[in-house]
Amino acid sequence: MSETAQHFVICIRNDEYPASLETRKIYASIPDLDAGKHGQIRVVDESGEDYLYPSDFFIPIDLPREAEQAVIAAA
């Protein structure tokens, strides 16, 4: 995947971050190789900004093109 590709994840835990993350919600993630080396993932959270979170809080998903466009438009 390219560094500019849009990635999506579903939040499955929000321990210590209930104001920033909602479980069962789809979030955009931003590729960050350094974060991945440390068990973290960069996610655009409820604030609209990207932050690092534990990667085990999320499951990566592939969305059909139409669903992906709808998620992007709703953000």
C-alpha positions in Angstrom: 0.0 0.0 0.0 1.2 3.5 -0.7 1.8 6.0 2.1 -1.1 8.2 0.8 -3.7 5.4 0.7 -6.7 5.8 2.9 -7.0 3.2 5.6 -9.9 2.4 7.9 -10.1 0.7 11.2 -12.9 -0.2 13.7 -12.4 0.7 17.3 -12.9 -2.3 19.6 -11.6 -0.8 22.8 -11.4 2.7 24.2 -9.8 2.1 27.6 -8.6 5.4 29.1 -9.8 7.3 25.9 -13.6 7.4 26.2 -13.8 11.0 25.1 -11.5 10.4 22.1 -12.7 7.0 20.8 -16.0 5.3 20.4 -16.2 1.5 20.3 -17.7 0.0 17.1 -17.0 3.2 15.2 -15.0 3.4 11.9 -12.0 5.7 12.0 -9.4 6.8 9.3 -5.9 5.7 10.1 -2.7 7.3 8.8 0.3 5.1 7.9 3.1 5.5 10.4 5.8 2.9 10.3 7.5 4.2 13.5 4.3 3.9 15.4 3.7 0.4 14.2 7.1 -0.7 15.5 6.0 0.3 18.9 2.6 -1.4 18.8 0.7 1.8 18.0 -1.5 3.2 15.3 -2.1 6.8 14.2 -5.9 7.4 14.1 -8.0 10.5 13.3 -10.1 10.5 16.5 -13.2 12.4 17.7 -11.2 15.7 17.9 -10.6 15.5 14.1 -6.9 15.3 14.8 -4.6 12.3 14.4 -3.1 10.8 17.6 -1.3 7.5 18.5 -3.2 4.8 20.2 -2.5 1.1 21.0 -2.9 -0.9 17.8 -4.9 -3.6 19.7 -7.7 -1.1 20.2 -8.5 -1.4 16.5 -9.1 -3.9 13.7 -8.2 -2.9 10.2 -11.0 -3.2 7.6 -11.4 -3.0 3.9 -14.5 -1.1 2.7 -16.2 -1.4 -0.6 -15.4 1.8 -2.7 -18.9 3.2 -2.2 -18.8 2.7 1.6 -15.3 4.2 1.7 -16.5 7.3 -0.1 -19.5 7.6 2.2 -17.3 7.4 5.3 -15.0 10.1 3.9 -17.9 12.4 3.0 -19.4 12.0 6.5 -16.2 13.0 8.3 
